[in-house]
Structures are given as structure tokens and as C-alpha cells.
Amino acid sequence: MKVVCAIDSMKGSLSSIECGNAAAEGIKRVYPDAEVIVRPLADGGEGTVDALVEGMNGELVTVRVTGPAGKPVDCPYGIIKETKTAVIEMSGAAGITQVVGDEKNPLNTTTFGVGEVIRDAINRGCRRFVVGIGGSATNDGGVGMLQALGFAFLNKEKKQVPFGAKGLKELETIDDSEAMPELAECEFLVACDVTNPLCGEQGCSAVYGPQKGADPTMIMQMDKWLAYYAALAREKFPNADAKFPGAGAAGGMGFAFKAFLNGQLESGISIVLKETKLADFIKNADIVITGEGRLDGQTANGKAPVGVAKLAKEYGKTCLAFAGSVTREADACNREGIDAFFPILRGVVTLAEAMEKENAEYNMAASVEQAFRLVNACQIR
């Protein structure tokens, strides 16, 4: 019996690897000689750094950078030395949770800190980057990030434009002559699960601006400024396509990565599956185990467990999923490749009790054990 476990983290309770190890314990109770391979899983958003660092023998480092409101923040990111890869969550340096009160204003918030993290990783020898760009507090088109990497976005006085979307109002010239030369050696894989263009009714200002503190007047202004910024960039950078699906992700960070850094925008789970080379392990497995904190209708819309399930089906493998809880809408997961799924809770408890690490590990191991007892019973017959 060979089983591959790739389970997304149960946030606030178990990491991806801890989930997999608990599942492995349950399998071993039934099949003591089974080969159980535990691999990290994430969807490119929160938890991706921890999952890939823990599961791929990486190193977690922390760097102090400029936060979205201009105040210092400590941003953790991962380095996988074997492949010279840095794993970065944009929200660690420019996240919506880092602004409070009047700081929540996209006219002022900046992505400069994201660029500082990339610069730090380059100086540590990294040349491959996996960057999750969800949860941003910004709408500056990624200009702040690019300024930190040496790009010049100049006003009519030939000075760098100020931080935030308001800086785009002053933009007259874009100059890359002082950009870090190492960027030419770098590859950027950008976890992007939205398809919004940069501007217009479905653009970043209109769709995501309100949750970042923008009122209707600000939305109109920012959209106009971003359109001019894109047109100016297009004159010099052939990849500057404001209509490209995902260009509007994270307040225009998708546009910045593609236009200026030749970044590749892909779904988060697609990137993680490739980085972890999960297919190499699944193709020789008998059963594949996946899961997350809660299986619901959204899981079926391309979240991590369904990404694993679809990969399993490419190789004709049975895929079982385990979750802290499931909803009625989770039935949709069966149509997306998950052959059967199981909630791991074994009694009526409070949420706090369910999320206690010891309880969660016990429940995962016990539930997986019972599922594999059924597998064993069916095989015997």
C-alpha cells in the first residue's frame, strides 16, 4: 500500500504537514507496512510560505520593510536554498490587515515593502520567486514595489512620485536604467486566482477599491490614473497589457509583475503543485489523501483539495478527502474528482475545542484510520 497525503492547513489548528502526519498515523494503524508520503499543500494564499518551507526543507527568514501605511513591519518569507527559490506572501508586507482606521486609504497605501522583500531575497541569492498576491491593502499598480527594485517613476520635476495611488496622478516618466541588474536573471511565478483587468468596471479600483477604503470619487480617479500609467508603460514594455486577465489583481500588482518583471500569472494551486512536484509522487500511489479545514461549495471552485483530486484523476488514482467540517454544498467536490470525503469531528464540541492541536491531530488520525479499515475490509472481500 502506497499513499500520498497532501492536505491544506487547518488554519489556527494544524499546518499542512501536521495534517498529513496525523493522517499517516491513522493509515499505519491499519497498514503498518504502508509507504505514506506526506507533501505540503497550499493554494498560493495565506499559509503558502509556511507549507512550502516546512515541506521542502526551506528556511524561514524575516526582514523589516516599509508597511502599506509607511510604518515598519516585519515580513516573514521562505527560502528554499536547493532551488534558490523565495516564497513570498504579499500580505506580509502590504496586507489589508496591516492598516487600521484612517490608514485604510488606497490613495496612500504602498507596495514598496514587497519590493524590499524581493530585494532582500535577491541579495541572499534567490533567483526564483513564488509570490502570492492576495489580501492587499493597495491600489498603486505595483509602482511602490518597482520603486524599491530600482525603477524610477518620475513626476515633471524628475522626482520619484509619492507612495500610494495618488502618486500615479503625478506620473510623467518611467525609467528602468537603475533597476537591479539581477532582475534579468529572475523568474517570477505569481499566484493569481482572479481574472480582473487593470481598469474599467471589472478593474481593481472598481471591484476591490471599496474594501480598501475607496469612495466612488477615489475609484474614478484611481481608474483614470492607472489607465494612464498602463499606457505609459506600454510605450516601453511590450508585456504591459492592462486587459490581461489578472492584471488587476492586488491593486494592479498582477500588471506590474507581468509588464516589468516578465512574471507568469497562474492559479495558486497550479503553482504549488508544480513546485512540490506532487505528480511525481501521485503517479505511483495507490490512494491519494487531501483535505482542508472546511470542505464546501467554494472548494469545488478550484481550491487546493480539488487541485489535488484532479491531479490524482489524471493518473487514475482514488482520492479521499478529510476536513474539519463539511457543508451540504461540498457534494460538488465529488464531481471534481474527490471520490469520498469525511468530516473528522467525532462529537459535539466548541470551535475552540475542535481547533486545539491535540484534538485535531487525534480526530484526523482516528477518522483516517476508520476510512482505511473500510478500504481493508473491501479488499479482503
DRENTIKOL-237653 format. One record per residue (C-alpha): x, y, z; residue number from 1; chain. Coordinates in pm, 1 decimal, decimal comma. Layout:
N
((X Y Z) NUM "A")
...
REM end
This chain:
381
((0,0 0,0 0,0) 1 "A")
((139,4 337,4 -106,7) 2 "A")
((-44,2 653,1 -2,8) 3 "A")
((29,6 1017,8 -75,5) 4 "A")
((-105,7 1275,1 173,0) 5 "A")
((-134,0 1635,8 56,7) 6 "A")
((-369,6 1823,5 288,2) 7 "A")
((-410,5 2200,5 311,7) 8 "A")
((-356,6 2354,3 653,8) 9 "A")
((-639,6 2380,7 900,1) 10 "A")
((-577,7 2743,6 984,1) 11 "A")
((-534,7 2814,0 1352,3) 12 "A")
((-505,4 2443,7 1425,5) 13 "A")
((-272,0 2225,8 1215,2) 14 "A")
((-19,4 2304,4 944,9) 15 "A")
((-29,9 2119,6 613,9) 16 "A")
((248,4 1883,2 720,0) 17 "A")
((91,2 1823,7 1062,4) 18 "A")
((-235,9 1729,8 891,9) 19 "A")
((-50,7 1487,8 667,7) 20 "A")
((143,6 1331,6 953,0) 21 "A")
((-175,1 1275,8 1153,5) 22 "A")
((-338,0 1112,0 852,4) 23 "A")
((-29,3 894,0 808,7) 24 "A")
((-61,7 774,8 1167,4) 25 "A")
((-419,4 664,0 1100,6) 26 "A")
((-315,9 476,0 787,3) 27 "A")
((-33,0 298,5 968,8) 28 "A")
((-274,5 167,2 1232,2) 29 "A")
((-438,6 -35,9 957,3) 30 "A")
((-146,9 -91,3 721,4) 31 "A")
((169,8 -93,1 937,0) 32 "A")
((389,8 -158,3 634,8) 33 "A")
((232,7 108,5 415,6) 34 "A")
((454,1 365,1 247,9) 35 "A")
((298,7 700,1 333,2) 36 "A")
((440,9 1012,5 168,3) 37 "A")
((342,6 1347,3 320,4) 38 "A")
((370,3 1651,0 92,3) 39 "A")
((294,7 2019,0 160,8) 40 "A")
((-17,3 2179,8 15,6) 41 "A")
((-138,7 2539,5 -13,0) 42 "A")
((-329,2 2748,0 -263,6) 43 "A")
((-89,3 3039,9 -302,4) 44 "A")
((-257,2 3248,6 -33,3) 45 "A")
((-215,5 3259,6 342,7) 46 "A")
((-14,7 2963,4 463,2) 47 "A")
((181,2 2908,8 142,1) 48 "A")
((510,8 3024,6 291,3) 49 "A")
((474,6 2800,4 595,1) 50 "A")
((364,6 2499,6 389,3) 51 "A")
((645,6 2515,5 135,1) 52 "A")
((913,6 2598,8 391,0) 53 "A")
((808,4 2314,7 621,3) 54 "A")
((752,2 2063,4 344,6) 55 "A")
((1051,3 2138,4 121,4) 56 "A")
((1332,6 2179,0 374,1) 57 "A")
((1324,4 2555,2 342,4) 58 "A")
((1430,0 2831,0 576,3) 59 "A")
((1203,2 3097,5 720,4) 60 "A")
((1359,9 3444,0 736,9) 61 "A")
((1218,0 3777,7 848,4) 62 "A")
((1302,8 4119,3 711,1) 63 "A")
((1187,6 4461,7 833,7) 64 "A")
((1031,5 4654,7 547,4) 65 "A")
((805,4 4951,3 477,2) 66 "A")
((446,3 4854,7 553,2) 67 "A")
((144,7 4964,7 349,6) 68 "A")
((90,6 5271,0 569,5) 69 "A")
((459,0 5367,1 558,4) 70 "A")
((540,3 5225,8 901,3) 71 "A")
((793,5 4944,6 951,5) 72 "A")
((661,0 4587,3 953,0) 73 "A")
((838,3 4255,1 994,5) 74 "A")
((768,1 4033,5 694,5) 75 "A")
((849,1 3661,5 706,6) 76 "A")
((921,4 3477,3 385,3) 77 "A")
((1068,9 3145,0 284,9) 78 "A")
((1390,7 3048,3 110,6) 79 "A")
((1440,7 2706,3 -46,4) 80 "A")
((1815,1 2705,0 -99,1) 81 "A")
((1828,0 2396,3 -318,8) 82 "A")
((1641,5 2576,6 -597,3) 83 "A")
((1730,2 2935,1 -498,6) 84 "A")
((1359,1 2998,9 -456,3) 85 "A")
((1194,0 3262,9 -238,3) 86 "A")
((833,2 3213,1 -130,9) 87 "A")
((660,8 3541,3 -50,5) 88 "A")
((310,3 3636,9 56,2) 89 "A")
((242,9 3995,7 -46,7) 90 "A")
((10,9 4036,6 251,0) 91 "A")
((311,9 4007,7 480,4) 92 "A")
((442,0 4341,4 355,2) 93 "A")
((134,2 4519,0 216,8) 94 "A")
((-165,6 4338,3 363,3) 95 "A")
((-510,3 4476,7 437,7) 96 "A")
((-483,4 4356,2 797,5) 97 "A")
((-182,3 4585,4 848,8) 98 "A")
((-382,4 4906,7 814,0) 99 "A")
((-623,6 5041,2 1072,9) 100 "A")
((-852,4 5342,6 1093,7) 101 "A")
((-754,4 5628,0 862,9) 102 "A")
((-456,6 5424,4 736,1) 103 "A")
((-704,4 5226,9 525,4) 104 "A")
((-681,1 5451,1 221,9) 105 "A")
((-557,2 5324,9 -117,4) 106 "A")
((-453,2 5676,1 -216,6) 107 "A")
((-173,4 5640,4 36,7) 108 "A")
((-100,1 5271,2 85,7) 109 "A")
((209,3 5135,8 -87,8) 110 "A")
((361,2 4811,4 -212,6) 111 "A")
((714,4 4940,1 -150,3) 112 "A")
((769,2 4677,8 119,5) 113 "A")
((701,1 4394,0 -123,6) 114 "A")
((986,7 4519,6 -338,2) 115 "A")
((1209,0 4538,8 -32,0) 116 "A")
((1137,2 4171,7 42,7) 117 "A")
((1224,6 4075,8 -315,6) 118 "A")
((1543,6 4283,3 -296,7) 119 "A")
((1642,2 4109,6 27,5) 120 "A")
((1584,3 3767,4 -128,3) 121 "A")
((1788,6 3859,5 -436,1) 122 "A")
((2074,3 3970,4 -211,5) 123 "A")
((2053,9 3629,4 -41,3) 124 "A")
((2099,2 3455,9 -376,7) 125 "A")
((1740,6 3378,9 -476,8) 126 "A")
((1654,9 3390,2 -846,7) 127 "A")
((1317,5 3212,3 -849,1) 128 "A")
((1016,6 3363,5 -678,4) 129 "A")
((677,7 3224,6 -585,4) 130 "A")
((465,3 3522,7 -488,2) 131 "A")
((110,1 3510,6 -354,2) 132 "A")
((-59,2 3845,4 -412,4) 133 "A")
((-387,0 3807,9 -223,6) 134 "A")
((-508,3 4026,2 63,0) 135 "A")
((-350,0 4355,1 -38,3) 136 "A")
((-425,2 4697,8 109,1) 137 "A")
((-303,0 4877,5 -201,9) 138 "A")
((-408,5 5014,6 -539,0) 139 "A")
((-81,0 5162,5 -663,8) 140 "A")
((-37,9 4937,6 -966,8) 141 "A")
((269,4 4780,9 -806,8) 142 "A")
((464,1 5104,3 -852,9) 143 "A")
((587,7 5102,5 -493,1) 144 "A")
((727,4 4752,1 -535,2) 145 "A")
((905,5 4853,9 -854,4) 146 "A")
((1049,1 5167,8 -694,0) 147 "A")
((1207,5 4950,8 -425,1) 148 "A")
((1366,9 4743,1 -702,1) 149 "A")
((1528,0 5048,8 -861,1) 150 "A")
((1271,7 5153,4 -1120,0) 151 "A")
((1209,6 5527,2 -1142,5) 152 "A")
((855,4 5661,9 -1167,8) 153 "A")
((911,2 6030,2 -1205,9) 154 "A")
((694,0 6340,9 -1195,3) 155 "A")
((750,5 6653,0 -1405,8) 156 "A")
((1021,0 6762,4 -1161,5) 157 "A")
((1208,9 6435,5 -1226,6) 158 "A")
((1147,1 6317,1 -870,3) 159 "A")
((1002,8 5983,7 -764,3) 160 "A")
((625,5 6005,4 -733,3) 161 "A")
((494,9 5966,7 -376,0) 162 "A")
((365,0 5642,0 -230,2) 163 "A")
((14,1 5520,2 -297,9) 164 "A")
((-231,0 5550,5 -584,1) 165 "A")
((-207,9 5926,7 -557,8) 166 "A")
((147,6 5904,5 -688,5) 167 "A")
((14,1 5788,6 -1024,9) 168 "A")
((-155,9 6126,7 -1063,5) 169 "A")
((189,0 6287,1 -1093,7) 170 "A")
((346,6 6023,1 -1315,7) 171 "A")
((522,7 6157,1 -1624,3) 172 "A")
((818,6 5924,5 -1693,6) 173 "A")
((914,4 5560,2 -1633,5) 174 "A")
((1286,1 5476,5 -1628,8) 175 "A")
((1435,1 5131,5 -1570,9) 176 "A")
((1801,6 5225,7 -1615,9) 177 "A")
((1873,7 5188,4 -1241,0) 178 "A")
((1667,1 4874,5 -1183,6) 179 "A")
((1850,8 4590,5 -1011,0) 180 "A")
((2051,4 4412,2 -1283,0) 181 "A")
((1986,8 4077,7 -1110,4) 182 "A")
((1619,0 4104,5 -1210,5) 183 "A")
((1715,9 3988,9 -1559,3) 184 "A")
((1814,6 3653,8 -1403,8) 185 "A")
((1495,1 3616,6 -1200,8) 186 "A")
((1180,2 3415,0 -1263,6) 187 "A")
((855,7 3523,9 -1100,2) 188 "A")
((565,5 3282,6 -1057,1) 189 "A")
((269,7 3483,9 -934,4) 190 "A")
((-19,4 3308,0 -761,7) 191 "A")
((-320,1 3488,5 -902,4) 192 "A")
((-670,3 3344,9 -877,1) 193 "A")
((-867,2 3640,0 -1015,9) 194 "A")
((-909,6 3745,4 -1377,8) 195 "A")
((-983,8 4115,3 -1338,2) 196 "A")
((-823,4 4355,7 -1585,1) 197 "A")
((-638,3 4659,9 -1455,3) 198 "A")
((-905,5 4919,1 -1539,0) 199 "A")
((-1274,4 4958,6 -1609,9) 200 "A")
((-1591,6 4824,9 -1448,8) 201 "A")
((-1420,5 4496,6 -1361,1) 202 "A")
((-1086,0 4657,4 -1283,1) 203 "A")
((-909,6 4664,3 -948,8) 204 "A")
((-1028,4 5011,6 -846,8) 205 "A")
((-1398,3 4942,4 -906,7) 206 "A")
((-1412,6 4586,4 -775,8) 207 "A")
((-1165,6 4585,6 -487,1) 208 "A")
((-1123,3 4955,5 -410,4) 209 "A")
((-1420,3 4979,9 -170,8) 210 "A")
((-1288,0 4710,4 62,8) 211 "A")
((-958,5 4900,0 76,6) 212 "A")
((-1123,2 5226,1 180,6) 213 "A")
((-1203,3 5390,4 -153,9) 214 "A")
((-1515,4 5600,9 -206,5) 215 "A")
((-1677,5 5649,4 -552,4) 216 "A")
((-1474,9 5961,6 -630,3) 217 "A")
((-1148,6 5789,7 -541,8) 218 "A")
((-1242,0 5490,3 -755,9) 219 "A")
((-1293,6 5709,0 -1063,0) 220 "A")
((-967,1 5892,4 -1003,1) 221 "A")
((-759,9 5579,9 -944,2) 222 "A")
((-902,5 5407,8 -1250,0) 223 "A")
((-808,5 5704,8 -1468,9) 224 "A")
((-457,2 5725,7 -1323,1) 225 "A")
((-399,9 5352,7 -1368,1) 226 "A")
((-510,7 5372,5 -1731,8) 227 "A")
((-254,1 5645,8 -1799,8) 228 "A")
((14,0 5450,1 -1612,8) 229 "A")
((-59,5 5143,6 -1827,1) 230 "A")
((-45,2 5344,8 -2149,6) 231 "A")
((288,1 5499,1 -2046,0) 232 "A")
((428,2 5156,8 -1956,5) 233 "A")
((312,2 5014,5 -2289,1) 234 "A")
((541,3 5254,6 -2475,1) 235 "A")
((848,6 5082,0 -2331,7) 236 "A")
((744,7 4741,1 -2202,6) 237 "A")
((576,0 4505,3 -2452,0) 238 "A")
((417,7 4292,4 -2178,6) 239 "A")
((225,9 4590,6 -2039,7) 240 "A")
((-125,8 4468,6 -2116,4) 241 "A")
((-388,1 4633,8 -1897,0) 242 "A")
((-654,1 4392,6 -2023,6) 243 "A")
((-462,0 4076,8 -1940,6) 244 "A")
((-664,9 3852,0 -1706,3) 245 "A")
((-527,4 3910,3 -1357,5) 246 "A")
((-364,7 4245,2 -1435,2) 247 "A")
((-596,1 4398,2 -1177,1) 248 "A")
((-506,8 4150,6 -903,3) 249 "A")
((-392,4 4310,0 -575,8) 250 "A")
((-449,9 4665,7 -689,4) 251 "A")
((-254,4 4620,8 -1011,5) 252 "A")
((29,4 4405,0 -879,9) 253 "A")
((-56,0 4148,9 -1146,4) 254 "A")
((6,5 4414,4 -1410,9) 255 "A")
((336,9 4520,5 -1254,4) 256 "A")
((473,9 4167,0 -1235,4) 257 "A")
((380,2 4082,6 -1593,0) 258 "A")
((475,0 4415,6 -1751,3) 259 "A")
((802,1 4493,4 -1575,6) 260 "A")
((930,6 4161,5 -1438,6) 261 "A")
((804,3 3917,7 -1703,6) 262 "A")
((606,7 3741,3 -1432,2) 263 "A")
((386,8 3441,8 -1505,4) 264 "A")
((37,6 3467,8 -1356,1) 265 "A")
((-111,2 3128,9 -1269,3) 266 "A")
((-359,5 2985,3 -1024,5) 267 "A")
((-210,0 2941,3 -681,1) 268 "A")
((-277,1 2570,2 -656,7) 269 "A")
((-126,2 2513,5 -1002,6) 270 "A")
((197,2 2679,1 -893,4) 271 "A")
((214,7 2487,5 -565,6) 272 "A")
((150,9 2152,7 -733,0) 273 "A")
((432,9 2221,5 -977,5) 274 "A")
((674,4 2348,9 -712,0) 275 "A")
((618,1 2046,9 -489,4) 276 "A")
((629,1 1807,1 -788,0) 277 "A")
((324,9 1631,5 -646,1) 278 "A")
((256,8 1448,6 -973,0) 279 "A")
((584,6 1258,2 -935,5) 280 "A")
((455,6 1110,2 -610,3) 281 "A")
((91,7 1057,7 -709,7) 282 "A")
((162,8 861,3 -1026,9) 283 "A")
((293,8 564,2 -828,5) 284 "A")
((45,8 581,9 -540,0) 285 "A")
((-248,3 355,2 -464,3) 286 "A")
((-455,8 618,2 -283,3) 287 "A")
((-430,1 995,5 -254,8) 288 "A")
((-540,9 1180,3 59,1) 289 "A")
((-625,5 1551,1 62,1) 290 "A")
((-844,5 1794,2 257,7) 291 "A")
((-866,0 2129,0 433,6) 292 "A")
((-1031,2 2295,0 731,1) 293 "A")
((-1374,9 2306,5 569,0) 294 "A")
((-1499,4 2144,3 252,2) 295 "A")
((-1777,3 2346,8 91,1) 296 "A")
((-1901,5 2470,3 -243,5) 297 "A")
((-1601,3 2700,3 -278,3) 298 "A")
((-1367,6 2403,1 -250,9) 299 "A")
((-1507,4 2273,5 -578,0) 300 "A")
((-1420,0 2603,1 -748,2) 301 "A")
((-1051,1 2528,5 -781,1) 302 "A")
((-928,3 2531,2 -420,9) 303 "A")
((-633,1 2320,3 -314,2) 304 "A")
((-805,4 1984,3 -241,3) 305 "A")
((-976,3 1981,8 -580,9) 306 "A")
((-644,4 2064,9 -745,2) 307 "A")
((-501,0 1751,6 -583,1) 308 "A")
((-806,0 1547,5 -679,2) 309 "A")
((-784,0 1647,0 -1045,0) 310 "A")
((-416,1 1557,8 -1049,3) 311 "A")
((-499,1 1220,4 -893,1) 312 "A")
((-758,8 1156,0 -1162,0) 313 "A")
((-501,1 1225,7 -1435,5) 314 "A")
((-328,0 911,5 -1310,1) 315 "A")
((-644,7 714,3 -1234,7) 316 "A")
((-598,6 723,3 -857,1) 317 "A")
((-862,0 711,0 -583,6) 318 "A")
((-878,2 1037,5 -391,2) 319 "A")
((-1020,5 1070,5 -39,7) 320 "A")
((-1060,4 1398,1 146,7) 321 "A")
((-1077,2 1476,4 519,2) 322 "A")
((-1186,7 1807,3 664,7) 323 "A")
((-1262,5 1969,6 996,6) 324 "A")
((-1617,8 2017,9 874,5) 325 "A")
((-1819,3 1979,8 554,8) 326 "A")
((-2126,3 2160,5 424,6) 327 "A")
((-2415,8 2041,2 212,6) 328 "A")
((-2261,9 2215,3 -87,7) 329 "A")
((-1949,5 2000,8 -50,3) 330 "A")
((-2120,9 1734,8 -262,1) 331 "A")
((-1992,3 1932,9 -560,1) 332 "A")
((-1643,3 1809,9 -469,5) 333 "A")
((-1740,8 1457,8 -576,3) 334 "A")
((-1797,2 1586,6 -928,6) 335 "A")
((-1449,5 1741,1 -926,1) 336 "A")
((-1253,3 1425,3 -854,5) 337 "A")
((-1285,0 1366,2 -478,7) 338 "A")
((-1422,6 1011,7 -459,2) 339 "A")
((-1536,2 1042,1 -97,7) 340 "A")
((-1493,2 1293,7 180,8) 341 "A")
((-1523,4 1272,8 558,9) 342 "A")
((-1558,3 1525,9 840,2) 343 "A")
((-1316,4 1441,0 1118,6) 344 "A")
((-1517,3 1572,4 1415,0) 345 "A")
((-1630,9 1287,5 1638,5) 346 "A")
((-1866,8 1469,4 1872,2) 347 "A")
((-2037,5 1796,0 1957,5) 348 "A")
((-1767,2 2036,4 2073,3) 349 "A")
((-1697,9 2407,5 2066,3) 350 "A")
((-1497,4 2552,9 1778,3) 351 "A")
((-1213,8 2627,4 2017,9) 352 "A")
((-1206,6 2266,6 2135,6) 353 "A")
((-1213,9 2135,4 1779,4) 354 "A")
((-920,9 2355,8 1682,5) 355 "A")
((-696,3 2254,7 1969,7) 356 "A")
((-394,3 2093,1 1811,1) 357 "A")
((-406,5 1774,2 2017,3) 358 "A")
((-775,9 1724,2 1944,8) 359 "A")
((-738,4 1795,7 1574,9) 360 "A")
((-449,9 1551,8 1537,3) 361 "A")
((-643,5 1283,3 1724,3) 362 "A")
((-955,5 1337,5 1515,4) 363 "A")
((-765,5 1332,0 1187,7) 364 "A")
((-577,3 1012,0 1271,9) 365 "A")
((-889,8 837,3 1403,2) 366 "A")
((-1105,0 932,3 1104,3) 367 "A")
((-843,5 827,3 850,8) 368 "A")
((-797,0 501,2 1040,3) 369 "A")
((-1165,2 415,1 1008,5) 370 "A")
((-1172,1 501,0 638,4) 371 "A")
((-876,5 271,5 575,4) 372 "A")
((-1035,6 -5,3 782,1) 373 "A")
((-1316,1 11,2 526,2) 374 "A")
((-1061,6 0,8 243,6) 375 "A")
((-903,6 -304,7 403,1) 376 "A")
((-1238,2 -477,5 455,3) 377 "A")
((-1335,1 -424,0 93,0) 378 "A")
((-1001,2 -559,8 -27,2) 379 "A")
((-1037,8 -873,1 186,9) 380 "A")
((-1376,0 -948,4 34,9) 381 "A")
REM end
